[in-house]
Amino acid sequence: MSADVALHFDRVRTKGSHNDLRLRVGSYQHRCDSYYFALDDAPTVPGGLGLRLSRLLEQWNSQVAGLREGGGTVYLPYDFSDQCTAWLRVSSTDGQAAEVQAGWSLIEAWGIHPSDYLATAPAVTDFDPISGAQVECSLSDLAARIKANRTTLEATGP
């Protein structure tokens, strides 16, 4: 299996909470903040930012794994802002191939814990795709890419 999917979520700085994260989907790049991860006081997120980001991607992988049972659509958050959130929409018609599309929702981040966003994901009904921010791949390759990103993020520490 290949993790060579043009999807990367990483830290560009280990200090600060603004513009310190980057999502790349194909040739599209988006900088975002880790601010809401610092505010997340849920008991499931002990440790520093690296572990909190790892927890987010753990949830991503769980949702992607669920698509292997016949397909469907899931939403994976990556940018938490005061007045909106950014999500990856992962769609699969057959449980094997996937289309990953970045976009926005007017769901406000202050009502979401990044460590447990699963209750909010089904509420993404206003997804507004970002032109040119999409890739196609297999669900297996996507899961491998998420796992590789998760390992890298966890290793970044606090």
N, CA, C and O of each residue as an XYZ file, in Angstrom:
632
protein
N       0.837     -1.194      0.000
C       0.000      0.000      0.000
C       0.875      1.249      0.000
O       1.933      1.292      0.629
N       0.422      2.221     -0.695
C       1.178      3.461     -0.819
C       0.546      4.563      0.020
O      -0.676      4.697      0.076
N       1.383      5.337      0.659
C       0.899      6.517      1.384
C       1.176      7.765      0.563
O       1.223      8.874      1.094
N       1.359      7.571     -0.750
C       1.720      8.667     -1.638
C       0.480      9.406     -2.144
O       0.284      9.563     -3.349
N      -0.341      9.849     -1.215
C      -1.534     10.632     -1.531
C      -1.170     12.095     -1.317
O      -0.535     12.441     -0.321
N      -1.568     12.949     -2.242
C      -1.224     14.376     -2.160
C      -2.089     15.078     -1.123
O      -2.807     16.029     -1.433
N      -2.010     14.594      0.113
C      -2.722     15.175      1.246
C      -1.761     15.185      2.423
O      -1.265     14.137      2.837
N      -1.500     16.365      2.959
C      -0.574     16.490      4.084
C      -1.133     17.503      5.076
O      -1.591     18.581      4.696
N      -1.087     17.138      6.345
C      -1.481     18.041      7.420
C      -0.298     18.082      8.371
O       0.055     17.059      8.958
N       0.317     19.242      8.533
C       1.521     19.297      9.336
C       1.659     20.620     10.083
O       0.941     21.589      9.836
N       2.619     20.613     11.011
C       2.956     21.829     11.750
C       4.092     22.515     11.011
O       5.082     21.875     10.654
N       3.954     23.805     10.782
C       5.027     24.553     10.133
C       5.865     25.311     11.151
O       6.966     25.772     10.851
N       5.324     25.432     12.364
C       6.055     26.036     13.485
C       5.642     25.291     14.750
O       4.498     24.856     14.880
N       6.571     25.151     15.668
C       6.233     24.495     16.931
C       5.964     25.494     18.042
O       5.641     25.095     19.160
N       6.088     26.766     17.764
C       5.775     27.802     18.751
C       4.681     28.701     18.202
O       4.660     29.014     17.011
N       3.779     29.111     19.072
C       2.705     29.993     18.646
C       1.457     29.207     18.285
O       1.503     27.989     18.109
N       0.362     29.905     18.178
C      -0.896     29.226     17.888
C      -1.616     29.830     16.688
O      -2.798     29.555     16.484
N      -0.930     30.648     15.891
C      -1.537     31.256     14.715
C      -0.699     30.934     13.479
O       0.520     31.103     13.475
N      -1.379     30.469     12.434
C      -0.720     30.093     11.176
C       0.405     29.078     11.380
O       1.404     29.098     10.661
N       0.238     28.198     12.356
C       1.280     27.218     12.648
C       0.980     25.832     12.078
O       1.803     24.923     12.187
N      -0.195     25.671     11.472
C      -0.563     24.402     10.839
C      -0.766     24.636      9.349
O      -1.103     25.740      8.921
N      -0.556     23.576      8.560
C      -0.746     23.690      7.119
C      -1.409     22.417      6.591
O      -1.005     21.300      6.913
N      -2.425     22.623      5.779
C      -3.044     21.523      5.057
C      -2.702     21.701      3.587
O      -2.833     22.793      3.036
N      -2.263     20.619      2.959
C      -2.005     20.622      1.518
C      -2.847     19.513      0.892
O      -2.780     18.354      1.302
N      -3.626     19.888     -0.093
C      -4.447     18.942     -0.855
C      -4.094     19.191     -2.315
O      -4.446     20.231     -2.873
N      -3.402     18.242     -2.935
C      -2.913     18.479     -4.285
C      -1.996     19.688     -4.267
O      -1.061     19.739     -3.467
N      -2.244     20.662     -5.132
C      -1.417     21.867     -5.173
C      -1.957     22.984     -4.270
O      -1.318     24.027     -4.127
N      -3.123     22.770     -3.664
C      -3.738     23.761     -2.774
C      -3.073     23.705     -1.399
O      -2.805     22.622     -0.879
N      -2.809     24.879     -0.812
C      -2.266     24.966      0.540
C      -3.098     25.931      1.369
O      -3.571     26.955      0.875
N      -3.269     25.584      2.641
C      -4.035     26.432      3.554
C      -3.330     26.452      4.901
O      -3.029     25.398      5.462
N      -3.066     27.644      5.424
C      -2.500     27.800      6.765
C      -3.636     27.982      7.756
O      -4.618     28.664      7.463
N      -3.506     27.381      8.920
C      -4.525     27.520      9.951
C      -3.873     27.537     11.327
O      -2.658     27.385     11.460
N      -4.702     27.726     12.343
C      -4.238     27.929     13.714
C      -4.477     26.706     14.594
O      -5.435     25.957     14.398
N      -3.599     26.522     15.553
C      -3.785     25.466     16.551
C      -4.475     25.995     17.807
O      -4.597     25.275     18.798
N      -4.918     27.225     17.770
C      -5.502     27.895     18.932
C      -6.586     27.063     19.618
O      -6.557     26.917     20.840
N      -7.540     26.517     18.863
C      -8.637     25.770     19.473
C      -8.181     24.438     20.075
O      -8.860     23.893     20.945
N      -7.060     23.919     19.631
C      -6.525     22.700     20.249
C      -6.042     23.004     21.664
O      -6.179     22.170     22.560
N      -5.483     24.186     21.867
C      -5.023     24.586     23.204
C      -6.201     24.785     24.148
O      -6.078     24.552     25.351
N      -7.337     25.212     23.617
C      -8.529     25.435     24.446
C      -9.273     24.149     24.784
O     -10.085     24.124     25.709
N      -9.001     23.090     24.044
C      -9.709     21.817     24.216
C      -9.278     21.180     25.536
O      -8.161     20.678     25.660
N     -10.174     21.206     26.516
C      -9.845     20.677     27.835
C     -10.503     19.331     28.113
O     -10.628     18.930     29.270
N     -10.922     18.636     27.070
C     -11.540     17.318     27.246
C     -10.515     16.351     27.849
O      -9.321     16.465     27.573
N     -10.974     15.406     28.665
C     -10.036     14.471     29.303
C      -9.367     13.513     28.325
O      -8.418     12.824     28.698
N      -9.839     13.455     27.082
C      -9.234     12.544     26.101
C      -7.990     13.115     25.445
O      -7.391     12.464     24.590
N      -7.588     14.327     25.833
C      -6.444     14.957     25.174
C      -5.348     15.388     26.143
O      -5.035     16.576     26.228
N      -4.764     14.447     26.871
C      -3.652     14.843     27.721
C      -2.439     15.166     26.853
O      -2.346     14.722     25.709
N      -1.523     15.934     27.404
C      -0.291     16.196     26.682
C      -0.342     17.450     25.848
O      -1.281     18.242     25.927
N       0.694     17.613     25.044
C       0.855     18.820     24.248
C       0.144     18.770     22.915
O      -0.663     17.879     22.650
N       0.460     19.742     22.085
C      -0.214     19.906     20.809
C      -0.009     18.717     19.880
O      -0.939     18.318     19.178
N       1.176     18.151     19.863
C       1.426     16.992     19.007
C       0.457     15.859     19.295
O      -0.066     15.240     18.368
N       0.213     15.583     20.564
C      -0.733     14.523     20.941
C      -2.172     14.917     20.607
O      -2.973     14.058     20.238
N      -2.504     16.176     20.729
C      -3.858     16.645     20.419
C      -4.126     16.547     18.918
O      -5.213     16.146     18.502
N      -3.145     16.911     18.119
C      -3.293     16.768     16.672
C      -3.366     15.298     16.276
O      -4.107     14.928     15.365
N      -2.604     14.473     16.958
C      -2.651     13.035     16.710
C      -4.052     12.480     16.998
O      -4.551     11.635     16.255
N      -4.672     12.948     18.058
C      -6.032     12.523     18.402
C      -7.017     12.914     17.301
O      -7.922     12.145     16.978
N      -6.847     14.103     16.726
C      -7.710     14.523     15.622
C      -7.586     13.543     14.452
O      -8.593     13.101     13.899
N      -6.365     13.213     14.083
C      -6.165     12.322     12.950
C      -6.571     10.880     13.265
O      -6.913     10.120     12.359
N      -6.536     10.510     14.521
C      -7.063      9.202     14.928
C      -8.555      9.127     14.594
O      -9.037      8.105     14.104
N      -9.273     10.208     14.860
C     -10.697     10.267     14.524
C     -10.899     10.253     13.009
O     -11.821      9.608     12.510
N     -10.031     10.970     12.274
C     -10.112     10.934     10.809
C     -10.033      9.498     10.316
O     -10.857      9.056      9.516
N      -9.020      8.771     10.809
C      -8.827      7.394     10.349
C     -10.015      6.511     10.681
O     -10.387      5.639      9.895
N     -10.609      6.735     11.840
C     -11.789      5.970     12.223
C     -12.938      6.203     11.241
O     -13.626      5.263     10.842
N     -13.134      7.459     10.859
C     -14.200      7.762      9.916
C     -13.911      7.191      8.536
O     -14.814      6.666      7.884
N     -12.673      7.284      8.083
C     -12.297      6.736      6.775
C     -12.473      5.215      6.777
O     -12.937      4.647      5.789
N     -12.112      4.562      7.862
C     -12.292      3.110      7.956
C     -13.764      2.736      7.824
O     -14.087      1.704      7.235
N     -14.651      3.550      8.357
C     -16.084      3.290      8.246
C     -16.590      3.324      6.815
O     -17.601      2.696      6.501
N     -15.898      4.052      5.943
C     -16.302      4.122      4.537
C     -16.024      2.824      3.787
O     -16.621      2.580      2.739
N     -15.139      2.000      4.301
C     -14.807      0.732      3.636
C     -15.954     -0.263      3.677
O     -15.920     -1.285      2.993
N     -16.952      0.030      4.465
C     -18.108     -0.863      4.603
C     -19.230     -0.469      3.659
O     -20.400     -0.511      4.040
N     -18.894     -0.087      2.432
C     -19.931      0.218      1.460
C     -19.962      1.650      0.984
O     -20.843      2.019      0.208
N     -19.029      2.465      1.427
C     -18.970      3.839      0.945
C     -19.754      4.821      1.780
O     -20.175      4.506      2.893
N     -19.953      6.029      1.239
C     -20.650      7.097      1.930
C     -19.811      8.360      1.917
O     -18.875      8.492      1.128
N     -20.152      9.279      2.792
C     -19.445     10.556      2.900
C     -19.205     10.873      4.362
O     -20.094     10.716      5.199
N     -17.997     11.321      4.662
C     -17.654     11.779      6.012
C     -16.968     13.136      5.903
O     -16.440     13.498      4.852
N     -16.986     13.880      7.008
C     -16.359     15.193      7.079
C     -15.295     15.183      8.173
O     -15.547     14.764      9.303
N     -14.103     15.653      7.814
C     -12.954     15.664      8.709
C     -12.493     17.109      8.901
O     -12.026     17.726      7.943
N     -12.611     17.666     10.104
C     -12.228     19.069     10.306
C     -10.711     19.254     10.345
O      -9.977     18.383     10.812
N     -10.260     20.398      9.849
C      -8.836     20.707      9.938
C      -8.559     22.150     10.345
O      -7.448     22.457     10.778
N      -9.541     23.044     10.219
C      -9.331     24.435     10.614
C     -10.511     24.863     11.478
O     -11.666     24.816     11.057
N     -10.187     25.280     12.695
C     -11.194     25.707     13.655
C     -11.051     27.208     13.857
O     -10.043     27.674     14.388
N     -12.055     27.963     13.438
C     -12.031     29.418     13.554
C     -13.282     29.899     14.271
O     -14.254     29.155     14.396
N     -13.260     31.131     14.737
C     -14.378     31.671     15.508
C     -15.705     31.621     14.765
O     -16.731     31.285     15.357
N     -15.701     31.947     13.488
C     -16.966     32.080     12.766
C     -17.214     30.993     11.728
O     -18.249     31.004     11.062
N     -16.267     30.040     11.578
C     -16.455     28.967     10.608
C     -15.452     27.848     10.892
O     -14.591     27.968     11.763
N     -15.584     26.777     10.146
C     -14.641     25.668     10.230
C     -14.354     25.189      8.811
O     -15.177     25.349      7.910
N     -13.190     24.606      8.628
C     -12.828     24.018      7.347
C     -12.777     22.509      7.506
O     -12.320     21.990      8.524
N     -13.251     21.820      6.490
C     -13.408     20.366      6.546
C     -12.888     19.722      5.275
O     -12.845     20.346      4.215
N     -12.499     18.479      5.397
C     -12.271     17.632      4.239
C     -13.516     16.770      4.084
O     -13.931     16.090      5.022
N     -14.102     16.803      2.907
C     -15.223     15.905      2.617
C     -14.629     14.703      1.889
O     -14.049     14.840      0.811
N     -14.780     13.528      2.490
C     -14.285     12.297      1.885
C     -15.495     11.490      1.443
O     -16.328     11.092      2.257
N     -15.575     11.253      0.132
C     -16.715     10.529     -0.434
C     -16.224      9.273     -1.150
O     -15.216      9.292     -1.855
N     -16.956      8.192     -0.951
C     -16.658      6.944     -1.638
C     -17.974      6.293     -2.053
O     -18.886      6.146     -1.239
N     -18.067      5.913     -3.303
C     -19.292      5.251     -3.771
C     -19.218      3.740     -3.630
O     -20.248      3.067     -3.611
N     -17.991      3.193     -3.529
C     -17.841      1.743     -3.536
C     -17.072      1.159     -2.355
O     -16.869     -0.053     -2.299
N     -16.643      1.993     -1.414
C     -15.883      1.500     -0.270
C     -14.423      1.236     -0.587
O     -13.700      0.680      0.239
N     -13.975      1.633     -1.792
C     -12.577      1.428     -2.172
C     -11.912      2.719     -2.647
O     -10.836      3.073     -2.163
N     -12.530      3.416     -3.574
C     -11.982      4.664     -4.101
C     -12.572      5.838     -3.328
O     -13.674      5.754     -2.785
N     -11.817      6.933     -3.290
C     -12.290      8.107     -2.544
C     -11.968      9.386     -3.297
O     -10.989      9.477     -4.037
N     -12.829     10.367     -3.078
C     -12.536     11.733     -3.490
C     -12.447     12.552     -2.218
O     -13.345     12.505     -1.377
N     -11.366     13.303     -2.078
C     -11.139     14.148     -0.911
C     -11.207     15.604     -1.383
O     -10.442     16.018     -2.255
N     -12.123     16.368     -0.801
C     -12.359     17.752     -1.208
C     -12.306     18.643      0.024
O     -12.992     18.370      1.009
N     -11.502     19.707     -0.012
C     -11.459     20.677      1.080
C     -12.549     21.717      0.879
O     -12.889     22.056     -0.254
N     -13.096     22.224      1.981
C     -14.120     23.250      1.896
C     -14.454     23.831      3.259
O     -13.833     23.499      4.269
N     -15.450     24.705      3.260
C     -15.828     25.459      4.458
C     -17.250     25.159      4.902
O     -18.091     24.732      4.111
N     -17.495     25.389      6.171
C     -18.829     25.343      6.757
C     -18.950     26.533      7.709
O     -17.956     26.990      8.273
N     -20.154     27.021      7.878
C     -20.375     28.124      8.816
C     -20.516     27.643     10.261
O     -20.838     28.437     11.145
N     -20.284     26.372     10.507
C     -20.275     25.864     11.881
C     -19.105     26.530     12.614
O     -17.964     26.479     12.157
N     -19.403     27.146     13.741
C     -18.391     27.885     14.500
C     -17.595     26.947     15.396
O     -18.151     26.053     16.034
N     -16.297     27.162     15.433
C     -15.407     26.264     16.162
C     -15.590     26.303     17.672
O     -15.272     25.327     18.352
N     -16.092     27.401     18.210
C     -16.205     27.491     19.669
C     -17.175     26.446     20.229
O     -17.178     26.202     21.435
N     -17.983     25.836     19.391
C     -18.915     24.804     19.846
C     -18.428     23.387     19.618
O     -19.187     22.436     19.805
N     -17.175     23.230     19.216
C     -16.621     21.913     18.880
C     -15.345     21.673     19.678
O     -14.525     22.579     19.830
N     -15.180     20.477     20.179
C     -13.907     20.058     20.755
C     -13.165     19.284     19.668
O     -13.668     18.261     19.205
N     -11.987     19.740     19.246
C     -11.252     18.978     18.233
C     -11.001     17.528     18.641
O     -10.884     16.653     17.783
N     -10.920     17.274     19.925
C     -10.667     15.917     20.403
C     -11.889     15.013     20.291
O     -11.771     13.796     20.434
N     -13.057     15.591     20.037
C     -14.277     14.793     19.913
C     -15.282     15.542     19.035
O     -16.298     16.044     19.515
N     -14.978     15.603     17.757
C     -15.813     16.351     16.828
C     -16.897     15.493     16.177
O     -17.718     16.018     15.424
N     -16.917     14.194     16.448
C     -17.796     13.272     15.717
C     -19.279     13.611     15.826
O     -20.037     13.327     14.899
N     -19.707     14.203     16.922
C     -21.120     14.584     17.046
C     -21.463     15.751     16.123
O     -22.613     15.899     15.711
N     -20.476     16.575     15.800
C     -20.703     17.748     14.961
C     -20.616     17.426     13.473
O     -21.302     18.059     12.671
N     -19.799     16.466     13.089
C     -19.560     16.176     11.671
C     -20.847     15.963     10.864
O     -20.925     16.463      9.742
N     -21.851     15.254     11.370
C     -23.084     15.093     10.578
C     -23.847     16.403     10.365
O     -24.716     16.472      9.496
N     -23.536     17.433     11.139
C     -24.217     18.728     11.011
C     -23.654     19.578      9.876
O     -24.149     20.676      9.623
N     -22.624     19.082      9.192
C     -22.054     19.823      8.069
C     -22.989     19.642      6.868
O     -22.861     18.697      6.090
N     -23.918     20.565      6.749
C     -24.885     20.514      5.647
C     -24.690     21.677      4.681
O     -25.363     21.758      3.654
N     -23.770     22.574      5.013
C     -23.531     23.756      4.188
C     -22.121     23.757      3.603
O     -21.539     24.819      3.381
N     -21.576     22.577      3.354
C     -20.208     22.447      2.854
C     -20.045     23.224      1.550
O     -20.787     23.019      0.589
N     -19.055     24.123      1.537
C     -18.760     24.950      0.371
C     -17.361     24.572     -0.130
O     -16.367     24.992      0.462
N     -17.268     23.787     -1.209
C     -15.965     23.303     -1.667
C     -15.044     24.428     -2.142
O     -15.495     25.446     -2.668
N     -13.757     24.217     -1.943
C     -12.727     25.131     -2.407
C     -12.248     24.622     -3.762
O     -11.788     23.486     -3.878
N     -12.354     25.449     -4.762
C     -11.966     25.077     -6.121
C     -10.496     24.663     -6.168
O      -9.627     25.363     -5.649
N     -10.234     23.527     -6.792
C      -8.864     23.052     -6.959
C      -8.264     22.370     -5.751
O      -7.094     21.989     -5.783
N      -9.028     22.206     -4.688
C      -8.514     21.585     -3.462
C      -9.102     20.192     -3.311
O      -9.882     19.926     -2.397
N      -8.715     19.305     -4.223
C      -9.247     17.942     -4.154
C      -8.257     16.957     -4.739
O      -7.431     17.301     -5.584
N      -8.357     15.724     -4.270
C      -7.563     14.621     -4.797
C      -8.440     13.379     -4.837
O      -9.420     13.263     -4.101
N      -8.066     12.457     -5.713
C      -8.713     11.148     -5.778
C      -7.663     10.113     -5.432
O      -6.504     10.228     -5.829
N      -8.081      9.091     -4.681
C      -7.160      8.060     -4.233
C      -7.968      6.862     -3.757
O      -9.198      6.893     -3.783
N      -7.296      5.823     -3.328
C      -7.995      4.700     -2.705
C      -8.173      5.001     -1.216
O      -7.396      5.753     -0.628
N      -9.190      4.413     -0.623
C      -9.385      4.587      0.819
C      -8.203      4.013      1.598
O      -7.817      4.559      2.632
N      -7.631      2.921      1.109
C      -6.467      2.328      1.784
C      -5.285      3.279      1.778
O      -4.617      3.457      2.796
N      -5.025      3.895      0.620
C      -3.914      4.850      0.539
C      -4.182      6.084      1.396
O      -3.268      6.631      2.012
N      -5.439      6.516      1.430
C      -5.799      7.668      2.270
C      -5.559      7.344      3.739
O      -5.004      8.161      4.473
N      -5.972      6.162      4.167
C      -5.762      5.750      5.563
C      -4.266      5.696      5.889
O      -3.854      6.098      6.976
N      -3.461      5.202      4.957
C      -2.008      5.142      5.169
C      -1.416      6.548      5.262
O      -0.524      6.785      6.078
N      -1.896      7.481      4.441
C      -1.400      8.862      4.481
C      -1.763      9.519      5.806
O      -0.934     10.196      6.414
N      -3.011      9.318      6.257
C      -3.442      9.888      7.536
C      -2.601      9.320      8.670
O      -2.189     10.053      9.569
N      -2.348      8.024      8.631
C      -1.532      7.391      9.674
C      -0.116      7.976      9.681
O       0.438      8.242     10.748
N       0.469      8.175      8.503
C       1.812      8.751      8.420
C       1.814     10.185      8.956
O       2.726     10.575      9.685
N       0.794     10.968      8.594
C       0.693     12.344      9.115
C       0.522     12.325     10.627
O       1.108     13.147     11.332
N      -0.272     11.397     11.119
C      -0.528     11.303     12.565
C       0.778     11.021     13.318
O       1.061     11.656     14.334
N       1.556     10.082     12.824
C       2.815      9.745     13.464
C       3.760     10.947     13.491
O       4.405     11.217     14.504
N       3.833     11.658     12.376
C       4.687     12.840     12.285
C       4.232     13.929     13.248
O       5.054     14.534     13.937
N       2.924     14.181     13.297
C       2.406     15.213     14.193
C       2.646     14.865     15.650
O       3.039     15.724     16.439
N       2.413     13.613     16.012
C       2.613     13.203     17.399
C       4.054     13.413     17.837
O       4.318     13.786     18.980
N       4.981     13.171     16.921
C       6.409     13.305     17.239
C       6.839     14.765     17.412
O       7.939     15.020     17.901
N       5.995     15.727     17.021
C       6.381     17.143     17.153
C       6.327     17.628     18.591
O       6.861     18.691     18.906
N       5.692     16.866     19.464
C       5.675     17.217     20.884
C       4.760     18.368     21.227
O       3.793     18.632     20.513
N       5.063     19.068     22.338
C       4.174     20.122     22.821
C       4.097     21.336     21.906
O       3.380     22.291     22.207
